[in-house]
């Protein structure tokens, strides 16, 4: 014992001498190896059992100190991990801006990221593989079981080739004007996609080409093979030979975007910080309402 007495140890710990004595007696009883200290007229000295135990005790103290430091970093958002996922068009502008801001404020947090569609991301969230999922309402996936943090409402654009007759149209257009057009979409059916907006307008779009990746969709539009719906999150990435026409919305916005977290699960400071960074980034995305 560095202090040479229970009294000195108690003074260092801010305990009473009797409390230190009781703790040592309890430890001796729990280990069953006999006394750890010889109680002498002037203080105490470690027994052979005490000398054997000392390095283990030092390791425990060091490990506890490390645990306290890591827990403090976790509480303050300076350490720990963040696992999030996002749907593809959220990665065009929203997520990169949010992640840049988050890293500036939380440089010590380990970040892992994955891309997917809303239903799959929600499954990953429910299974505990993600802490945050950036999702949208177009998938028709049930959002009620999750804690939703509203980020923005998106407007829509119709992408047409530069030579299209409406390419110079001023102002928003009704989707009904494209009822007879060929459409380029990520899936063969409009349900659960952005083309739900066409169903709400009273017509079923004719999907002529199924193209999943947005850059490839633009190529099909530019070649005059059809038109496509583009959400505001992807509008900044349009190529020069494609023109975006804003859609006149009869009712609510075409798509709402949320940061979803699991209900009943504790949120770390890193999760709270990332949701805040997403909200800040959402306020700067053109064509959206945060």
C-alpha positions as CSV (number, residue, x, y, z in Angstrom):
1,X,0.0,0.0,0.0
2,X,1.7,3.3,-1.1
3,X,0.3,5.2,1.8
4,X,1.5,2.7,4.4
5,X,-1.7,2.9,6.4
6,X,-5.5,2.6,6.0
7,X,-5.7,6.1,7.3
8,X,-3.5,7.5,4.6
9,X,-5.4,5.6,1.9
10,X,-8.7,6.8,3.3
11,X,-7.5,10.4,3.2
12,X,-6.5,10.0,-0.5
13,X,-9.8,8.4,-1.4
14,X,-12.0,10.8,0.6
15,X,-13.3,7.9,2.6
16,X,-13.3,7.1,6.3
17,X,-10.6,4.8,7.7
18,X,-13.2,2.3,8.8
19,X,-14.7,2.2,5.3
20,X,-11.3,1.4,3.8
21,X,-10.7,-1.3,6.4
22,X,-14.1,-2.9,5.7
23,X,-13.4,-2.9,1.9
24,X,-10.0,-4.7,2.5
25,X,-11.6,-7.2,4.8
26,X,-14.4,-7.9,2.2
27,X,-11.8,-8.4,-0.5
28,X,-9.7,-10.8,1.7
29,X,-12.9,-12.8,2.4
30,X,-13.9,-12.9,-1.3
31,X,-10.5,-14.0,-2.5
32,X,-10.0,-16.6,0.3
33,X,-6.2,-16.3,0.2
34,X,-5.7,-15.1,3.7
35,X,-4.8,-11.5,4.8
36,X,-3.6,-9.1,2.2
37,X,-2.0,-6.8,4.8
38,X,-0.2,-7.3,8.1
39,X,-1.7,-4.9,10.6
40,X,1.3,-3.4,12.4
41,X,1.5,-1.0,15.3
42,X,2.6,1.7,12.8
43,X,0.5,1.2,9.7
44,X,0.2,-1.9,7.4
45,X,2.4,-3.9,5.1
46,X,1.4,-6.2,2.3
47,X,1.6,-9.9,2.9
48,X,2.9,-12.3,0.2
49,X,-0.8,-12.6,-0.9
50,X,-1.0,-8.8,-1.1
51,X,2.2,-8.7,-3.2
52,X,0.7,-11.3,-5.6
53,X,-2.5,-9.4,-5.9
54,X,-1.0,-5.9,-6.4
55,X,-0.3,-6.1,-10.2
56,X,-3.8,-7.4,-10.8
57,X,-5.3,-4.6,-8.8
58,X,-3.2,-2.1,-10.8
59,X,-4.5,-3.6,-14.0
60,X,-8.1,-3.3,-12.8
61,X,-7.6,0.4,-11.8
62,X,-6.0,1.1,-15.2
63,X,-8.9,-0.6,-17.0
64,X,-11.5,1.2,-15.0
65,X,-9.7,4.5,-15.8
66,X,-9.8,3.7,-19.5
67,X,-13.5,2.8,-19.2
68,X,-14.3,6.1,-17.5
69,X,-12.5,8.0,-20.3
70,X,-14.3,6.1,-23.0
71,X,-17.6,6.6,-21.4
72,X,-17.0,10.3,-20.9
73,X,-16.1,10.6,-24.6
74,X,-19.3,8.7,-25.5
75,X,-21.4,11.1,-23.4
76,X,-19.8,14.1,-24.9
77,X,-19.9,12.9,-28.5
78,X,-16.1,12.8,-28.8
79,X,-15.8,9.0,-29.2
80,X,-17.8,5.8,-29.8
81,X,-19.4,4.9,-33.1
82,X,-22.1,6.0,-35.5
83,X,-23.7,3.5,-38.0
84,X,-26.0,5.0,-40.5
85,X,-27.6,4.2,-43.8
86,X,-29.3,6.4,-46.5
87,X,-31.3,5.9,-49.6
88,X,-29.4,6.8,-52.9
89,X,-30.5,10.3,-53.7
90,X,-30.0,11.4,-50.1
91,X,-26.3,10.8,-50.8
92,X,-26.3,13.3,-53.6
93,X,-26.2,16.4,-51.3
94,X,-27.9,15.9,-48.0
95,X,-25.8,13.2,-46.4
96,X,-22.3,14.5,-47.6
97,X,-23.1,18.0,-46.2
98,X,-24.4,16.5,-42.9
99,X,-21.4,14.2,-42.6
100,X,-18.9,16.9,-43.2
101,X,-20.5,19.1,-40.5
102,X,-20.7,16.1,-38.1
103,X,-17.0,15.2,-38.6
104,X,-16.0,18.8,-37.8
105,X,-17.8,18.6,-34.4
106,X,-17.2,14.9,-33.6
107,X,-13.8,14.0,-35.1
108,X,-13.3,11.1,-32.7
109,X,-16.5,9.1,-33.6
110,X,-16.0,6.0,-35.8
111,X,-18.5,6.3,-38.7
112,X,-19.7,3.4,-40.8
113,X,-22.2,4.0,-43.7
114,X,-24.2,2.0,-46.1
115,X,-26.6,2.7,-48.9
116,X,-30.0,1.0,-49.5
117,X,-33.7,1.5,-50.1
118,X,-36.0,2.5,-47.3
119,X,-37.5,-0.9,-46.5
120,X,-34.1,-2.6,-46.2
121,X,-32.7,0.3,-44.1
122,X,-35.6,0.1,-41.7
123,X,-35.0,-3.6,-41.3
124,X,-31.3,-3.0,-40.6
125,X,-32.4,-0.3,-38.0
126,X,-34.8,-2.7,-36.3
127,X,-32.2,-5.5,-36.1
128,X,-29.8,-3.2,-34.4
129,X,-27.3,-3.0,-37.3
130,X,-27.9,0.8,-37.8
131,X,-28.2,3.7,-35.4
132,X,-29.8,6.1,-37.9
133,X,-31.5,5.5,-41.2
134,X,-32.2,8.3,-43.7
135,X,-35.5,7.2,-45.3
136,X,-38.3,8.6,-47.4
137,X,-42.1,8.1,-47.6
138,X,-42.2,7.0,-51.3
139,X,-41.5,3.3,-50.5
140,X,-44.8,2.8,-48.7
141,X,-42.8,1.1,-45.9
142,X,-44.5,1.5,-42.5
143,X,-42.7,4.2,-40.6
144,X,-44.9,4.1,-37.5
145,X,-42.7,1.7,-35.4
146,X,-39.8,4.1,-35.6
147,X,-38.9,7.5,-34.0
148,X,-39.0,9.9,-36.9
149,X,-37.0,13.2,-37.1
150,X,-38.4,15.2,-40.0
151,X,-35.7,16.6,-42.2
152,X,-37.4,18.0,-45.3
153,X,-40.2,17.8,-47.9
154,X,-39.1,17.5,-51.5
155,X,-40.5,18.9,-54.6
156,X,-40.3,17.0,-57.9
157,X,-39.0,17.7,-61.4
158,X,-39.7,16.1,-64.7
159,X,-36.4,15.5,-66.6
160,X,-36.8,16.0,-70.3
161,X,-34.2,16.1,-73.1
162,X,-32.9,19.6,-74.1
163,X,-34.8,19.3,-77.5
164,X,-38.1,18.5,-75.9
165,X,-41.0,20.9,-76.8
166,X,-41.5,21.8,-73.2
167,X,-37.8,22.3,-72.4
168,X,-38.3,26.1,-72.5
169,X,-41.5,26.1,-70.6
170,X,-41.7,28.8,-67.9
171,X,-43.1,27.8,-64.5
172,X,-44.3,24.5,-63.1
173,X,-46.0,21.8,-65.2
174,X,-48.8,19.3,-64.5
175,X,-47.7,15.7,-64.6
176,X,-50.8,15.0,-66.6
177,X,-49.1,16.7,-69.6
178,X,-46.8,13.6,-69.7
179,X,-49.5,11.0,-69.4
180,X,-48.7,9.6,-72.9
181,X,-45.0,9.8,-72.5
182,X,-42.5,6.9,-72.1
183,X,-41.1,6.9,-68.6
184,X,-37.7,5.9,-67.3
185,X,-38.0,4.5,-63.8
186,X,-36.0,2.4,-61.3
187,X,-38.7,-0.3,-61.3
188,X,-41.4,-1.6,-63.7
189,X,-44.3,-0.5,-61.4
190,X,-45.0,3.0,-60.2
191,X,-46.3,1.9,-56.8
192,X,-43.9,2.8,-54.0
193,X,-41.7,5.0,-56.1
194,X,-41.7,8.6,-57.1
195,X,-44.1,7.8,-59.9
196,X,-46.8,7.4,-57.2
197,X,-47.2,11.1,-58.0
198,X,-48.5,10.2,-61.5
199,X,-51.1,7.8,-60.0
200,X,-52.3,10.7,-57.8
201,X,-52.7,12.7,-61.0
202,X,-55.0,10.1,-62.4
203,X,-52.9,8.3,-64.9
204,X,-50.7,5.2,-64.9
205,X,-47.3,6.0,-66.4
206,X,-45.9,3.7,-69.1
207,X,-42.5,2.6,-67.9
208,X,-40.5,2.0,-71.1
209,X,-37.1,1.6,-69.5
210,X,-36.1,0.3,-66.1
211,X,-32.9,1.9,-65.1
212,X,-31.8,1.9,-61.4
213,X,-28.9,4.3,-61.4
214,X,-29.6,8.0,-61.6
215,X,-26.6,8.8,-63.9
216,X,-27.8,6.2,-66.4
217,X,-31.4,7.5,-66.2
218,X,-30.1,10.9,-67.3
219,X,-28.4,9.3,-70.3
220,X,-31.7,7.7,-71.4
221,X,-33.5,11.0,-71.0
222,X,-30.8,12.9,-72.9
223,X,-31.1,10.4,-75.8
224,X,-34.8,11.1,-76.1
225,X,-35.9,7.6,-74.9
226,X,-38.3,9.0,-72.3
227,X,-38.8,11.3,-69.4
228,X,-38.1,10.7,-65.7
229,X,-39.0,12.1,-62.3
230,X,-36.2,13.7,-60.3
231,X,-36.4,14.6,-56.6
232,X,-35.0,17.8,-55.4
233,X,-32.2,16.0,-53.6
234,X,-30.8,14.9,-56.9
235,X,-31.6,18.0,-59.0
236,X,-28.2,19.6,-58.5
237,X,-26.5,16.7,-60.3
238,X,-28.3,17.0,-63.6
239,X,-26.3,17.0,-66.8
240,X,-26.4,20.0,-69.3
241,X,-28.3,18.2,-72.0
242,X,-31.2,17.5,-69.7
243,X,-33.8,20.1,-68.6
244,X,-35.7,19.9,-65.3
245,X,-39.3,21.1,-65.2
246,X,-40.7,21.7,-61.8
247,X,-43.9,19.8,-61.1
248,X,-47.0,21.7,-60.0
249,X,-48.1,19.9,-56.8
250,X,-51.9,19.8,-56.3
251,X,-51.6,18.6,-52.7
252,X,-48.8,17.7,-50.3
253,X,-45.1,17.5,-51.3
254,X,-44.2,14.4,-53.3
255,X,-41.8,13.0,-50.7
256,X,-41.0,13.5,-47.1
257,X,-37.5,12.6,-45.8
258,X,-36.8,11.6,-42.2
259,X,-33.9,10.5,-40.0
260,X,-35.3,7.3,-38.4
261,X,-34.1,5.9,-35.1
262,X,-35.4,2.8,-33.2
263,X,-38.1,3.5,-30.6
264,X,-37.1,2.6,-27.0
265,X,-33.3,2.5,-27.8
266,X,-31.0,4.9,-26.1
267,X,-29.5,7.5,-28.4
268,X,-25.9,8.4,-27.9
269,X,-24.5,11.9,-28.2
270,X,-23.1,10.9,-31.6
271,X,-26.6,9.9,-32.9
272,X,-28.1,13.1,-31.6
273,X,-25.2,15.1,-33.2
274,X,-25.7,13.4,-36.5
275,X,-29.5,14.0,-36.6
276,X,-28.8,17.7,-35.8
277,X,-26.2,17.8,-38.6
278,X,-28.8,16.3,-41.0
279,X,-31.3,19.0,-40.0
280,X,-28.8,21.7,-40.6
281,X,-27.9,20.3,-44.0
282,X,-31.5,19.9,-45.0
283,X,-32.1,23.6,-44.5
284,X,-29.6,24.4,-47.3
285,X,-30.9,21.9,-50.0
286,X,-32.6,23.9,-52.9
287,X,-36.1,22.8,-53.8
288,X,-37.0,21.5,-50.4
289,X,-38.8,22.7,-47.3
290,X,-37.1,21.8,-44.0
